[in-house]
């Protein structure tokens, strides 16, 4: 998983498909708050980069943010997600699914998502 999407990354889904996060931040920051909370809950992933999350948290405490969000979104500065707990939960779910299907897993406790290409790929 990357460090999250930055302000200049484009959304490739949803009602703002093709627009940058910066554009959506200016027009509908509540949508980004909804998006980051739902992706966290559904996919167990951090969707936005730290600076984008911080900007959303600043918006949430403004008068406009309080009015538009009605307190329904998490302020990640004061209530950050417990990523370690999420990772443990995902690992348990994977292990349970593997046991249910009879698939043998070889999980390492801190396996990197990508460890580079091996020599078999050669030079590009």
Secondary structure, 3 states (H helix, E strand, C coil): CCCCECCCCECCCCCCCCCEHHHHHHHCHHHHHHHHHHHHHHHCCCCECHHHHHHHHHHHCCHHHHHHHCCCCCCCCCCCCCHHHHHHHHHHHHHHHHHHHCCCCCCCCCCCCCCCCCHHHCCC
